[in-house]
Protein backbone atom coordinates (compact mmCIF):
# COMPACT_ATOMS: atom_id res chain seq x y z
CA UNK A 1 0.00 0.00 0.00
CA UNK A 2 1.18 3.55 -0.60
CA UNK A 3 2.31 5.43 2.51
CA UNK A 4 -0.26 8.15 1.80
CA UNK A 5 -3.55 8.32 -0.14
CA UNK A 6 -5.84 11.16 -1.21
CA UNK A 7 -9.29 11.59 0.33
CA UNK A 8 -10.81 10.15 -2.87
CA UNK A 9 -8.59 7.07 -2.61
CA UNK A 10 -9.40 6.81 1.11
CA UNK A 11 -13.14 6.88 0.34
CA UNK A 12 -12.69 4.10 -2.22
CA UNK A 13 -10.71 2.03 0.30
CA UNK A 14 -13.42 2.57 2.92
CA UNK A 15 -16.12 1.54 0.47
CA UNK A 16 -14.10 -1.61 -0.27
CA UNK A 17 -14.03 -2.51 3.44
CA UNK A 18 -10.94 -0.79 4.83
CA UNK A 19 -10.78 -0.01 8.55
CA UNK A 20 -10.82 3.77 9.12
CA UNK A 21 -8.78 4.76 12.17
CA UNK A 22 -9.15 8.33 13.47
CA UNK A 23 -6.26 9.39 15.72
CA UNK A 24 -7.58 12.82 16.77
CA UNK A 25 -8.75 13.80 20.26
CA UNK A 26 -12.32 12.98 21.41
CA UNK A 27 -13.43 16.63 21.24
CA UNK A 28 -12.30 16.82 17.60
CA UNK A 29 -14.05 13.50 16.86
CA UNK A 30 -17.31 14.82 18.37
CA UNK A 31 -17.25 17.83 16.03
CA UNK A 32 -17.12 15.63 12.91
CA UNK A 33 -15.80 12.27 11.81
CA UNK A 34 -16.08 9.78 8.98
CA UNK A 35 -19.08 7.46 9.40
CA UNK A 36 -17.95 4.01 10.52
CA UNK A 37 -14.52 5.19 11.68
CA UNK A 38 -12.95 4.09 14.97
CA UNK A 39 -11.36 6.60 17.37
CA UNK A 40 -8.06 5.84 19.08
CA UNK A 41 -6.21 9.08 19.97
CA UNK A 42 -2.61 9.14 18.76
CA UNK A 43 -1.23 9.22 22.32
CA UNK A 44 -3.00 5.92 23.09
CA UNK A 45 -2.30 4.16 19.80
CA UNK A 46 0.92 2.32 20.69
CA UNK A 47 -0.75 0.72 23.73
CA UNK A 48 -3.96 -0.17 21.84
CA UNK A 49 -2.66 -1.72 18.60
CA UNK A 50 -4.15 -5.06 19.70
CA UNK A 51 -7.60 -3.55 19.05
CA UNK A 52 -6.88 -3.20 15.33
CA UNK A 53 -7.34 -5.81 12.59
CA UNK A 54 -4.08 -7.10 11.10
CA UNK A 55 -5.96 -8.78 8.23
CA UNK A 56 -7.66 -5.61 6.95
CA UNK A 57 -6.41 -2.50 5.18
CA UNK A 58 -6.21 0.45 7.59
CA UNK A 59 -6.54 4.11 6.62
CA UNK A 60 -5.33 6.45 9.38
CA UNK A 61 -6.97 9.90 9.49
CA UNK A 62 -6.61 13.08 11.57
CA UNK A 63 -7.40 16.79 11.15
CA UNK A 64 -4.85 17.70 8.48
CA UNK A 65 -2.58 14.70 7.85
CA UNK A 66 0.28 15.15 10.34
CA UNK A 67 -0.91 12.91 13.19
CA UNK A 68 -2.20 10.30 10.76
CA UNK A 69 1.30 9.95 9.28
CA UNK A 70 2.66 9.43 12.80
CA UNK A 71 -0.09 6.89 13.48
CA UNK A 72 0.72 5.05 10.25
CA UNK A 73 4.37 4.85 11.28
CA UNK A 74 3.42 3.48 14.73
CA UNK A 75 1.35 0.75 13.07
CA UNK A 76 4.07 -0.09 10.54
CA UNK A 77 6.56 -0.43 13.42
CA UNK A 78 4.08 -2.71 15.22
CA UNK A 79 4.01 -5.11 12.26
CA UNK A 80 0.94 -3.91 10.39
CA UNK A 81 1.56 -4.12 6.66
CA UNK A 82 -1.61 -2.79 5.01
CA UNK A 83 -1.71 0.72 6.48
CA UNK A 84 -1.76 4.18 4.92
CA UNK A 85 -2.32 7.80 5.94
CA UNK A 86 -5.02 10.01 4.42
CA UNK A 87 -3.44 13.22 3.09
CA UNK A 88 -5.22 16.43 4.07
CA UNK A 89 -7.16 14.87 6.92
CA UNK A 90 -10.77 15.44 7.81
CA UNK A 91 -10.43 19.06 6.63
CA UNK A 92 -9.74 17.89 3.06
CA UNK A 93 -12.34 15.10 3.35
CA UNK A 94 -15.01 17.68 4.24
CA UNK A 95 -13.82 20.15 1.58
CA UNK A 96 -14.14 17.40 -1.04
CA UNK A 97 -17.79 16.92 -0.07
CA UNK A 98 -17.54 13.52 1.60
CA UNK A 99 -19.97 12.72 4.41
CA UNK A 100 -19.19 13.29 8.08
CA UNK A 101 -21.21 12.78 11.23
CA UNK A 102 -20.94 14.48 14.62
CA UNK A 103 -21.27 13.37 18.22
CA UNK A 104 -19.65 10.56 20.19
VEXKOLVO-261691 format. One line per 5 residues: for each residue x, y, z of N, C-alpha, C, O. Coordinates in Angstrom, 1 decimal. Layout:
% residues N
X/Y/Z/X/Y/Z/X/Y/Z/X/Y/Z | ...
END
This chain:
% residues 104
0.8/-1.2/0.0/0.0/0.0/0.0/0.9/1.2/0.0/2.0/1.2/0.6 | 0.4/2.3/-0.7/1.2/3.5/-0.6/1.2/4.1/0.8/0.3/3.8/1.6 | 2.2/4.9/1.2/2.3/5.4/2.5/1.2/6.5/2.8/0.9/6.8/3.9 | 0.7/7.1/1.7/-0.3/8.2/1.8/-1.2/8.1/0.6/-0.8/7.8/-0.5 | -2.5/8.3/0.9/-3.5/8.3/-0.1/-4.3/9.6/-0.1/-4.4/10.3/1.0
-5.0/10.0/-1.2/-5.8/11.2/-1.2/-7.2/10.8/-0.5/-7.4/9.7/-0.2 | -8.0/11.9/-0.3/-9.3/11.6/0.3/-10.2/10.7/-0.6/-10.9/9.9/-0.1 | -10.0/10.9/-1.9/-10.8/10.2/-2.9/-10.4/8.7/-2.8/-11.2/7.8/-2.8 | -9.1/8.5/-2.7/-8.6/7.1/-2.6/-9.0/6.5/-1.3/-9.3/5.3/-1.2 | -9.0/7.3/-0.2/-9.4/6.8/1.1/-10.9/6.4/1.1/-11.2/5.4/1.7
-11.7/7.2/0.4/-13.1/6.9/0.3/-13.3/5.6/-0.4/-14.2/4.8/0.0 | -12.6/5.3/-1.5/-12.7/4.1/-2.2/-12.2/2.9/-1.4/-12.9/1.8/-1.4 | -11.2/3.1/-0.6/-10.7/2.0/0.3/-11.8/1.7/1.4/-12.0/0.6/1.7 | -12.4/2.8/1.9/-13.4/2.6/2.9/-14.6/1.8/2.3/-15.1/0.8/2.9 | -15.0/2.2/1.1/-16.1/1.5/0.5/-15.8/0.1/0.2/-16.7/-0.7/0.0
-14.5/-0.2/0.0/-14.1/-1.6/-0.3/-13.8/-2.4/1.0/-13.4/-3.5/1.0 | -14.1/-1.8/2.2/-14.0/-2.5/3.4/-12.8/-2.2/4.3/-12.6/-2.9/5.3 | -12.1/-1.1/4.0/-10.9/-0.8/4.8/-11.4/-0.3/6.2/-12.5/0.2/6.3 | -10.6/-0.5/7.2/-10.8/0.0/8.6/-10.3/1.4/8.6/-9.2/1.7/8.3 | -11.2/2.4/9.0/-10.8/3.8/9.1/-10.5/4.1/10.6/-11.4/4.0/11.5
-9.3/4.5/10.8/-8.8/4.8/12.2/-8.5/6.3/12.3/-7.7/6.8/11.6 | -9.3/6.9/13.2/-9.2/8.3/13.5/-8.3/8.5/14.7/-8.6/7.9/15.8 | -7.2/9.2/14.6/-6.3/9.4/15.7/-6.3/10.8/16.4/-5.4/11.2/17.1 | -7.4/11.5/16.1/-7.6/12.8/16.8/-8.0/12.7/18.2/-8.2/11.5/18.7 | -8.3/13.8/18.9/-8.8/13.8/20.3/-10.3/13.7/20.3/-10.9/14.0/19.3
-10.9/13.2/21.4/-12.3/13.0/21.4/-13.1/14.2/21.1/-14.2/14.1/20.4 | -12.7/15.4/21.5/-13.4/16.6/21.2/-13.4/16.9/19.7/-14.4/17.5/19.2 | -12.3/16.6/19.1/-12.3/16.8/17.6/-13.2/15.8/16.9/-14.0/16.2/16.0 | -13.2/14.6/17.4/-14.1/13.5/16.9/-15.5/13.9/17.0/-16.3/13.7/16.0 | -15.9/14.5/18.1/-17.3/14.8/18.4/-17.8/15.9/17.4/-19.0/15.9/17.1
-16.9/16.8/17.0/-17.3/17.8/16.0/-17.6/17.2/14.7/-18.7/17.6/14.1 | -16.8/16.3/14.2/-17.1/15.6/12.9/-16.1/14.5/12.7/-14.9/14.6/13.0 | -16.7/13.4/12.2/-15.8/12.3/11.8/-16.4/11.5/10.7/-17.6/11.7/10.3 | -15.6/10.6/10.1/-16.1/9.8/9.0/-17.0/8.7/9.5/-16.6/8.0/10.5 | -18.2/8.5/8.9/-19.1/7.5/9.4/-18.4/6.1/9.4/-17.7/5.7/8.4
-18.5/5.3/10.5/-17.9/4.0/10.5/-16.5/4.0/11.0/-15.9/2.9/11.2 | -15.9/5.1/11.2/-14.5/5.2/11.7/-14.4/4.8/13.1/-15.4/4.8/13.9 | -13.2/4.4/13.6/-12.9/4.1/15.0/-12.0/5.1/15.5/-11.0/5.5/14.9 | -12.2/5.6/16.7/-11.4/6.6/17.4/-10.4/5.9/18.3/-10.8/5.3/19.3 | -9.1/6.1/18.1/-8.1/5.8/19.1/-7.1/7.0/19.0/-6.3/7.1/18.1
-7.1/7.9/20.0/-6.2/9.1/20.0/-4.8/8.7/19.8/-4.3/7.6/20.3 | -4.0/9.5/19.1/-2.6/9.1/18.8/-1.8/8.8/20.0/-1.0/7.8/20.0 | -2.0/9.5/21.1/-1.2/9.2/22.3/-1.5/7.9/22.9/-0.7/7.4/23.8 | -2.6/7.2/22.6/-3.0/5.9/23.1/-2.7/4.8/22.1/-2.8/3.6/22.5 | -2.4/5.1/20.9/-2.3/4.2/19.8/-1.3/3.0/20.1/-1.7/1.9/19.9
-0.1/3.4/20.5/0.9/2.3/20.7/0.5/1.3/21.7/0.8/0.1/21.6 | -0.3/1.7/22.7/-0.7/0.7/23.7/-2.1/0.0/23.4/-2.5/-0.8/24.1 | -2.7/0.4/22.2/-4.0/-0.2/21.8/-3.9/-0.8/20.5/-5.0/-1.1/19.9 | -2.7/-1.1/19.9/-2.7/-1.7/18.6/-3.4/-3.1/18.5/-3.8/-3.5/17.5 | -3.5/-3.8/19.7/-4.1/-5.1/19.7/-5.6/-5.0/19.4/-6.3/-6.0/19.1
-6.2/-3.7/19.4/-7.6/-3.5/19.1/-7.8/-3.4/17.5/-9.0/-3.4/17.1 | -6.8/-3.4/16.8/-6.9/-3.2/15.3/-6.7/-4.5/14.6/-6.0/-5.4/15.0 | -7.4/-4.6/13.4/-7.3/-5.8/12.6/-6.1/-5.9/11.8/-5.8/-4.9/11.0 | -5.3/-7.0/11.9/-4.1/-7.1/11.1/-4.4/-7.6/9.7/-3.5/-7.5/8.8 | -5.6/-8.2/9.5/-6.0/-8.8/8.2/-6.8/-7.9/7.4/-7.5/-8.3/6.4
-6.8/-6.6/7.7/-7.7/-5.6/7.0/-6.8/-4.4/6.6/-5.9/-4.0/7.4 | -7.1/-3.8/5.5/-6.4/-2.5/5.2/-6.9/-1.4/6.2/-8.0/-1.4/6.5 | -5.9/-0.6/6.6/-6.2/0.4/7.6/-5.8/1.8/7.0/-4.7/2.0/6.5 | -6.8/2.7/7.0/-6.5/4.1/6.6/-6.6/5.0/7.9/-7.6/5.0/8.6 | -5.4/5.6/8.2/-5.3/6.5/9.4/-5.7/7.9/9.0/-5.1/8.4/8.0
-6.6/8.5/9.8/-7.0/9.9/9.5/-6.8/10.8/10.7/-6.9/10.3/11.9 | -6.7/12.1/10.5/-6.6/13.1/11.6/-7.2/14.4/11.0/-8.0/14.3/10.1 | -6.8/15.5/11.6/-7.4/16.8/11.1/-6.8/17.2/9.8/-7.6/17.6/8.9 | -5.5/17.2/9.7/-4.8/17.7/8.5/-3.8/16.8/7.8/-3.4/17.0/6.7 | -3.5/15.7/8.5/-2.6/14.7/7.9/-1.3/14.5/8.6/-0.6/13.5/8.3
-1.0/15.3/9.6/0.3/15.2/10.3/0.2/14.0/11.3/1.1/13.1/11.3 | -0.8/14.0/12.2/-0.9/12.9/13.2/-1.2/11.6/12.5/-0.7/10.5/13.0 | -1.9/11.6/11.4/-2.2/10.3/10.8/-0.9/9.7/10.2/-0.8/8.4/10.2 | 0.0/10.5/9.7/1.3/9.9/9.3/2.1/9.3/10.4/2.7/8.3/10.3 | 2.0/10.0/11.6/2.7/9.4/12.8/2.0/8.1/13.2/2.7/7.2/13.6
0.7/8.1/13.1/-0.1/6.9/13.5/0.2/5.7/12.5/0.4/4.6/13.0 | 0.3/6.1/11.2/0.7/5.0/10.3/2.1/4.5/10.6/2.3/3.3/10.6 | 3.0/5.3/11.0/4.4/4.9/11.3/4.4/4.0/12.5/5.1/3.0/12.6 | 3.5/4.3/13.5/3.4/3.5/14.7/2.9/2.1/14.3/3.4/1.1/14.8 | 1.9/2.0/13.5/1.4/0.7/13.1/2.3/-0.1/12.2/2.5/-1.3/12.4
3.1/0.6/11.3/4.1/-0.1/10.5/5.1/-0.7/11.5/5.6/-1.8/11.2 | 5.6/0.1/12.5/6.6/-0.4/13.4/6.0/-1.6/14.3/6.8/-2.4/14.7 | 4.7/-1.6/14.4/4.1/-2.7/15.2/3.8/-3.9/14.4/3.2/-4.9/14.9 | 4.2/-3.9/13.1/4.0/-5.1/12.3/2.8/-5.1/11.3/2.6/-6.1/10.6 | 2.1/-4.0/11.3/0.9/-3.9/10.4/1.5/-3.6/9.0/2.4/-2.8/8.9
1.0/-4.3/8.0/1.6/-4.1/6.7/0.7/-3.3/5.7/1.1/-2.6/4.9 | -0.7/-3.4/5.9/-1.6/-2.8/5.0/-2.2/-1.5/5.7/-3.3/-1.5/6.0 | -1.3/-0.5/5.8/-1.7/0.7/6.5/-1.2/1.9/5.7/-0.1/1.9/5.2 | -2.1/3.0/5.6/-1.8/4.2/4.9/-2.3/5.4/5.7/-3.2/5.2/6.5 | -1.9/6.6/5.3/-2.3/7.8/5.9/-3.1/8.6/4.9/-2.7/8.6/3.7
-4.2/9.2/5.3/-5.0/10.0/4.4/-4.5/11.4/4.4/-4.5/12.1/5.4 | -4.0/11.9/3.3/-3.4/13.2/3.1/-4.6/14.3/3.2/-5.7/14.1/2.7 | -4.3/15.3/3.9/-5.2/16.4/4.1/-6.2/16.3/5.2/-6.9/17.2/5.6 | -6.3/15.1/5.8/-7.2/14.9/6.9/-8.6/15.1/6.7/-9.1/15.3/5.6 | -9.3/15.2/7.8/-10.8/15.4/7.8/-11.1/16.8/7.2/-12.2/17.0/6.6
-10.2/17.8/7.3/-10.4/19.1/6.6/-10.6/18.9/5.1/-11.5/19.4/4.5 | -9.7/18.1/4.5/-9.7/17.9/3.1/-10.9/17.0/2.7/-11.6/17.2/1.7 | -11.2/16.0/3.6/-12.3/15.1/3.4/-13.6/15.9/3.3/-14.4/15.7/2.3 | -13.8/16.8/4.2/-15.0/17.7/4.2/-15.0/18.6/3.0/-16.1/18.8/2.4 | -13.9/19.2/2.7/-13.8/20.2/1.6/-14.2/19.5/0.3/-14.7/20.1/-0.7
-13.9/18.2/0.2/-14.1/17.4/-1.0/-15.6/17.0/-1.1/-16.0/16.4/-2.1 | -16.4/17.2/0.0/-17.8/16.9/-0.1/-18.2/15.5/0.4/-19.3/15.1/0.3 | -17.2/14.8/1.1/-17.5/13.5/1.6/-18.3/13.7/2.9/-18.1/14.7/3.6 | -19.1/12.7/3.2/-20.0/12.7/4.4/-19.2/12.6/5.7/-18.2/11.9/5.8 | -19.7/13.4/6.7/-19.2/13.3/8.1/-20.4/13.2/9.0/-21.5/13.6/8.6
-20.2/12.8/10.2/-21.2/12.8/11.2/-20.6/13.4/12.5/-19.4/13.5/12.6 | -21.4/13.9/13.4/-20.9/14.5/14.6/-21.5/13.7/15.8/-22.4/12.9/15.7 | -20.9/14.0/17.0/-21.3/13.4/18.2/-20.4/12.2/18.5/-19.5/11.8/17.7 | -20.5/11.7/19.7/-19.7/10.6/20.2/-19.8/9.3/19.4/-19.1/8.3/19.6
END
